Amino acid sequence: MSGESIPVWLDCDPANTTQNALSLLTAMGRPEVPVYPGAAKSLLRDAVHAPDIHGRSGLDGTDLLPKPVSDPLADDAVKAMAKALLSTPKNSAWLIATGACTNVALLFAKHPEVAAHLKGLSIMGGAIGDGFTSAPMGKVSGAASTRIGNWSEWAEFNILIDPEAADAIFQNPGINKKTILIPLDVTHLVLATPDVLELLSWGKTPHTKGAGKAKTTLRVMLVELLTFFADRYASHFAITAGPPLHDPLAVAAIFDGIPGLEIPFRDFVAVDGAENKRRRERYAVSVITEGSHDDAQNGAQTGRTIVKLLDEGQEGVKIPRGLDVARFWAVLEESLQRADEVNSAKSV
């Protein structure tokens, strides 16, 4: 794996995640990574959380999360992001949003000069539907048909809880052409099947299939979290092959095109069915902001991501239609192995 250093800032859902982030960094042997609590609510709306999916803690399903050995920093998160990103060369750093886009929208509103320092912005969020990919979108019990969103019929959770923030980013000419959007249509292609859980449990270590839990505490914890998520996803959306990996795909997307790290994402379609003739795709994206969260639960399209394919050669938001799934799991396993080695060296 390449030793190239990639400056990255990861922005997550604020509900319980300050403590969860600190705990996970401790589990991975990287407690020195700084954590700043971000906005507690959206730009214009009250906070919304998803205990039915992730549990009350935000990471239910395991009792192996360690007590954090570090504390969150008290500095303003947006100022800290700006300071860190402005210290990098122009067009070099990546910013990844795996929750609401609130903090990122505030960053560009207060510090527009940051955009020039970003190589890209990767967002996990949104849902397109209409056969954008072959992924199962899920079906809610009693519903007449499959749905597009996971929090409402039309909207994905991260976008719906702050649609104004997401739309501000997609309409920002300084950043939208550097943005990758990873919607449910892509994350539902990457399911943690039983075979995948076996890989994450044992890696390349010889073992008898189904024997024991996993070779390290970190791996046991990860598989327990995924198993909990699998049960919730199966009961809520009737996707039973395994849970999708939402947020890690937004991280994986930044490796596209980097030798030694690359996880190829398919941002093109074959022309006339010929794989050697490809049309690269970029999109204009907007978010429906009219209506409330309650309206969305009652069938309104509040929070829906609307995409429009741009003319060939025109720059816009990158929304892949697929990826090398096997390569994704291989890189995730390599990352676990590296974390195992760090923990072993520290006798964790």
C-alpha positions as CSV (number, residue, x, y, z in Angstrom):
1,M,0.0,0.0,0.0
2,S,1.3,3.5,-0.9
3,G,2.9,5.6,1.9
4,E,1.5,8.8,0.3
5,S,0.0,11.2,2.9
6,I,-3.4,12.5,2.1
7,P,-4.8,15.4,4.2
8,V,-8.3,14.5,5.2
9,W,-10.9,16.1,7.5
10,L,-13.9,13.9,8.4
11,D,-17.2,15.4,9.5
12,C,-19.8,13.2,11.1
13,D,-23.3,13.3,12.6
14,P,-23.1,15.1,15.9
15,A,-25.5,12.9,17.9
16,N,-23.4,11.0,20.4
17,T,-20.6,10.9,17.9
18,T,-18.1,13.0,19.9
19,Q,-17.7,10.2,22.4
20,N,-18.2,7.5,19.8
21,A,-15.4,9.0,17.7
22,L,-13.0,9.2,20.6
23,S,-13.9,5.6,21.6
24,L,-13.3,4.3,18.0
25,L,-10.0,6.1,17.7
26,T,-8.9,4.5,21.0
27,A,-10.0,1.1,19.7
28,M,-8.0,1.7,16.5
29,G,-4.9,2.8,18.4
30,R,-5.1,6.4,17.1
31,P,-6.3,8.4,20.1
32,E,-4.0,11.3,19.1
33,V,-6.3,12.2,16.2
34,P,-8.1,15.5,17.3
35,V,-11.9,15.5,17.6
36,Y,-14.0,18.7,17.7
37,P,-17.7,18.7,18.6
38,G,-19.6,20.3,15.7
39,A,-23.0,21.9,15.3
40,A,-25.7,20.3,17.5
41,K,-28.6,21.2,15.1
42,S,-29.1,22.0,11.4
43,L,-28.9,25.5,9.9
44,L,-32.7,26.1,10.2
45,R,-34.3,23.0,11.7
46,D,-34.3,21.1,15.0
47,A,-31.9,18.2,15.4
48,V,-33.1,14.7,14.2
49,H,-31.5,11.4,15.2
50,A,-32.0,7.8,14.2
51,P,-32.1,5.5,17.3
52,D,-34.3,3.0,15.5
53,I,-31.4,2.3,13.1
54,H,-28.2,2.9,15.0
55,G,-29.5,2.5,18.6
56,R,-29.7,5.1,21.3
57,S,-25.9,5.4,21.6
58,G,-25.4,5.8,17.8
59,L,-23.2,2.6,18.0
60,D,-25.4,0.0,19.6
61,G,-24.7,-3.7,19.3
62,T,-21.4,-4.2,21.2
63,D,-20.1,-3.7,24.7
64,L,-16.5,-3.7,23.5
65,L,-16.2,0.1,22.7
66,P,-13.3,1.2,25.0
67,K,-13.4,4.2,27.3
68,P,-11.7,7.0,25.4
69,V,-8.2,7.9,26.5
70,S,-8.4,11.4,25.0
71,D,-10.8,14.3,25.3
72,P,-12.6,16.4,22.7
73,L,-11.0,19.8,21.9
74,A,-13.0,22.8,23.0
75,D,-12.1,25.0,19.9
76,D,-14.9,25.9,17.5
77,A,-15.1,23.1,15.0
78,V,-15.6,25.3,11.9
79,K,-12.7,27.5,12.8
80,A,-10.5,24.4,13.4
81,M,-11.5,23.0,10.0
82,A,-10.7,26.2,8.3
83,K,-7.3,26.5,10.1
84,A,-6.3,22.9,9.2
85,L,-7.4,23.1,5.6
86,L,-5.9,26.5,4.9
87,S,-2.6,25.2,6.2
88,T,-2.5,22.7,3.2
89,P,-1.4,23.4,-0.3
90,K,-4.1,24.5,-2.7
91,N,-6.0,21.6,-4.4
92,S,-4.5,19.0,-2.0
93,A,-6.8,18.2,0.9
94,W,-10.0,16.1,1.1
95,L,-13.1,16.9,3.2
96,I,-15.5,14.0,3.9
97,A,-19.0,14.5,5.3
98,T,-20.7,11.3,6.6
99,G,-23.6,13.0,8.5
100,A,-25.5,16.2,8.0
101,C,-23.8,18.8,5.8
102,T,-24.3,21.5,8.5
103,N,-20.6,22.0,9.5
104,V,-19.4,21.9,5.9
105,A,-22.0,24.5,4.8
106,L,-21.0,26.7,7.7
107,L,-17.3,26.3,6.7
108,F,-17.8,27.5,3.1
109,A,-20.1,30.3,4.2
110,K,-17.7,31.7,6.8
111,H,-14.4,30.8,5.1
112,P,-15.0,30.6,1.3
113,E,-11.3,30.7,0.7
114,V,-11.0,27.1,2.0
115,A,-12.5,25.8,-1.3
116,A,-9.3,26.6,-3.2
117,H,-7.3,24.3,-0.8
118,L,-9.6,21.3,-1.4
119,K,-8.8,18.6,-3.9
120,G,-12.3,17.3,-3.2
121,L,-15.3,17.0,-1.0
122,S,-16.9,13.6,-0.5
123,I,-20.4,13.4,0.8
124,M,-22.3,10.3,1.9
125,G,-25.9,11.2,1.3
126,G,-28.9,11.4,-1.0
127,A,-30.8,8.9,-3.0
128,I,-31.6,9.0,-6.7
129,G,-33.6,5.9,-7.6
130,D,-35.1,5.4,-11.1
131,G,-32.7,2.5,-11.7
132,F,-29.5,4.7,-11.3
133,T,-27.7,1.5,-10.2
134,S,-28.8,-2.1,-9.7
135,A,-28.8,-1.8,-5.9
136,P,-31.8,-2.8,-3.9
137,M,-33.3,0.4,-2.4
138,G,-35.4,-1.4,0.2
139,K,-39.0,-1.7,1.0
140,V,-41.0,-0.8,4.1
141,S,-43.5,-3.2,5.4
142,G,-47.0,-2.4,4.2
143,A,-45.7,-0.1,1.4
144,A,-47.1,-0.6,-2.1
145,S,-43.6,-0.3,-3.7
146,T,-40.0,0.1,-3.1
147,R,-38.8,3.5,-2.0
148,I,-35.9,5.8,-2.9
149,G,-35.0,7.1,0.5
150,N,-34.2,5.5,3.9
151,W,-35.7,8.1,6.2
152,S,-38.7,9.0,4.1
153,E,-40.1,7.7,0.9
154,W,-38.0,10.1,-1.1
155,A,-35.1,11.3,1.1
156,E,-31.9,9.9,2.6
157,F,-31.3,10.7,6.3
158,N,-28.1,12.8,6.0
159,I,-29.6,15.2,3.4
160,L,-33.1,15.3,4.9
161,I,-31.9,16.5,8.4
162,D,-30.4,19.6,6.9
163,P,-31.5,20.0,3.3
164,E,-30.6,23.7,3.3
165,A,-27.0,22.9,4.1
166,A,-26.7,20.3,1.5
167,D,-28.3,22.4,-1.2
168,A,-26.0,25.3,-0.3
169,I,-23.0,23.1,-1.1
170,F,-24.5,21.8,-4.3
171,Q,-25.2,25.3,-5.5
172,N,-21.7,26.6,-4.5
173,P,-19.7,27.0,-7.8
174,G,-16.4,27.0,-5.8
175,I,-16.9,23.5,-4.5
176,N,-19.7,21.6,-6.4
177,K,-17.3,20.8,-9.3
178,K,-15.0,19.1,-6.7
179,T,-17.7,17.2,-5.0
180,I,-18.3,13.4,-5.0
181,L,-21.8,12.3,-3.9
182,I,-22.2,8.7,-2.6
183,P,-25.9,8.1,-2.4
184,L,-27.9,5.0,-1.2
185,D,-27.8,3.8,-4.9
186,V,-24.1,3.2,-4.4
187,T,-23.9,2.2,-0.8
188,H,-26.6,-0.5,-1.3
189,L,-24.3,-2.2,-3.8
190,V,-21.8,-2.9,-1.0
191,L,-23.4,-5.3,1.5
192,A,-21.7,-7.0,4.4
193,T,-22.7,-10.6,3.6
194,P,-21.8,-13.5,5.8
195,D,-18.7,-14.2,3.6
196,V,-17.6,-10.5,4.1
197,L,-18.1,-10.8,7.9
198,E,-15.9,-13.9,7.8
199,L,-13.2,-11.9,6.0
200,L,-13.4,-9.0,8.4
201,S,-13.3,-11.4,11.4
202,W,-10.2,-13.4,10.4
203,G,-8.6,-11.6,7.5
204,K,-6.0,-13.9,5.8
205,T,-5.4,-15.9,9.0
206,P,-6.0,-19.6,8.4
207,H,-9.1,-20.7,10.4
208,T,-12.1,-23.0,10.4
209,K,-15.0,-21.2,9.0
210,G,-17.5,-20.2,11.7
211,A,-14.9,-21.0,14.5
212,G,-14.9,-18.5,17.3
213,K,-15.8,-14.8,17.0
214,A,-12.7,-13.1,15.4
215,K,-9.0,-12.9,15.8
216,T,-8.8,-9.5,17.6
217,T,-11.1,-7.5,19.9
218,L,-11.3,-4.7,17.2
219,R,-12.6,-7.2,14.7
220,V,-15.1,-8.7,17.1
221,M,-16.4,-5.2,17.8
222,L,-16.7,-4.3,14.2
223,V,-18.6,-7.5,13.3
224,E,-20.9,-7.0,16.3
225,L,-21.7,-3.5,15.1
226,L,-22.4,-4.7,11.6
227,T,-24.5,-7.6,12.8
228,F,-26.7,-5.1,14.8
229,F,-27.0,-2.9,11.8
230,A,-27.8,-5.9,9.6
231,D,-30.7,-6.8,11.9
232,R,-32.1,-3.2,11.9
233,Y,-31.7,-2.8,8.1
234,A,-33.5,-6.2,7.5
235,S,-36.4,-5.3,9.8
236,H,-36.8,-1.8,8.5
237,F,-36.0,-2.1,4.8
238,A,-36.3,-5.8,4.0
239,I,-32.6,-5.9,2.8
240,T,-31.5,-9.3,4.2
241,A,-28.3,-10.1,2.3
242,G,-26.4,-7.9,4.7
243,P,-26.1,-4.3,5.8
244,P,-24.8,-1.6,3.4
245,L,-21.5,0.2,4.2
246,H,-22.6,3.8,3.9
247,D,-19.9,6.0,5.4
248,P,-16.8,4.0,4.6
249,L,-17.6,4.4,0.9
250,A,-17.4,8.2,1.2
251,V,-13.9,7.7,2.5
252,A,-13.0,5.0,-0.1
253,A,-14.1,7.4,-2.9
254,I,-11.1,9.7,-2.2
255,F,-8.7,6.9,-3.1
256,D,-10.0,6.7,-6.7
257,G,-7.0,7.3,-9.0
258,I,-4.3,7.0,-6.4
259,P,-1.8,4.2,-7.3
260,G,-1.5,1.6,-4.5
261,L,-4.6,2.8,-2.8
262,E,-7.1,3.0,-5.6
263,I,-10.6,1.6,-5.3
264,P,-12.0,2.2,-8.8
265,F,-15.4,3.9,-8.9
266,R,-17.3,3.8,-12.2
267,D,-18.3,7.4,-13.1
268,F,-19.1,6.6,-16.8
269,V,-21.5,4.7,-19.0
270,A,-20.6,2.6,-22.0
271,V,-21.5,4.1,-25.3
272,D,-23.6,1.9,-27.6
273,G,-22.8,-1.0,-25.3
274,A,-19.1,-0.9,-26.0
275,E,-16.9,-0.9,-22.9
276,N,-14.0,0.7,-24.8
277,K,-16.2,3.7,-25.6
278,R,-17.1,5.5,-22.4
279,R,-19.0,8.7,-21.6
280,R,-17.9,10.3,-18.3
281,E,-20.8,11.6,-16.3
282,R,-21.2,14.7,-14.1
283,Y,-24.3,16.1,-12.6
284,A,-26.0,19.3,-11.4
285,V,-27.6,18.5,-8.0
286,S,-30.2,20.3,-6.0
287,V,-32.2,19.4,-2.8
288,I,-35.9,20.0,-2.2
289,T,-36.0,22.2,0.9
290,E,-39.8,23.0,1.0
291,G,-41.6,21.2,3.8
292,S,-40.9,19.9,7.3
293,H,-39.5,16.6,8.5
294,D,-43.1,15.7,9.4
295,D,-44.2,16.5,5.9
296,A,-41.5,14.2,4.6
297,Q,-42.7,11.3,6.8
298,N,-46.2,11.9,5.3
299,G,-45.1,11.6,1.6
300,A,-43.6,15.0,0.8
301,Q,-40.4,15.1,-1.2
302,T,-38.6,17.3,1.4
303,G,-34.9,16.4,1.3
304,R,-35.0,14.6,-2.0
305,T,-31.8,14.9,-4.1
306,I,-32.6,15.9,-7.7
307,V,-29.9,15.2,-10.2
308,K,-29.5,16.4,-13.8
309,L,-27.0,14.8,-16.2
310,L,-24.8,17.6,-17.6
311,D,-23.6,17.8,-21.2
312,E,-20.5,15.7,-21.9
313,G,-17.3,17.5,-20.8
314,Q,-19.1,19.9,-18.5
315,E,-17.9,19.8,-14.9
316,G,-20.2,19.1,-12.0
317,V,-20.9,16.7,-9.1
318,K,-19.4,13.2,-9.6
319,I,-21.9,10.5,-8.7
320,P,-20.5,7.0,-9.4
321,R,-22.8,4.2,-10.7
322,G,-20.6,1.5,-9.2
323,L,-17.2,0.4,-7.9
324,D,-14.9,-2.5,-7.5
325,V,-16.6,-4.0,-4.5
326,A,-14.0,-6.8,-4.0
327,R,-11.3,-4.2,-4.0
328,F,-13.2,-2.2,-1.4
329,W,-13.4,-5.1,1.0
330,A,-9.7,-5.9,0.4
331,V,-8.7,-2.4,1.4
332,L,-11.0,-2.5,4.4
333,E,-9.4,-5.7,5.5
334,E,-5.9,-4.2,5.0
335,S,-6.9,-1.3,7.1
336,L,-8.0,-3.6,9.9
337,Q,-4.7,-5.5,9.7
338,R,-2.8,-2.3,10.1
339,A,-4.9,-1.3,13.1
340,D,-4.3,-4.8,14.6
341,E,-0.6,-4.3,14.2
342,V,-0.7,-0.9,15.9
343,N,-2.8,-2.3,18.8
344,S,-0.4,-5.2,19.1
345,A,2.6,-3.0,19.3
346,K,0.9,-1.0,22.0
347,S,-0.2,-4.2,23.8
348,V,-3.9,-3.3,23.4
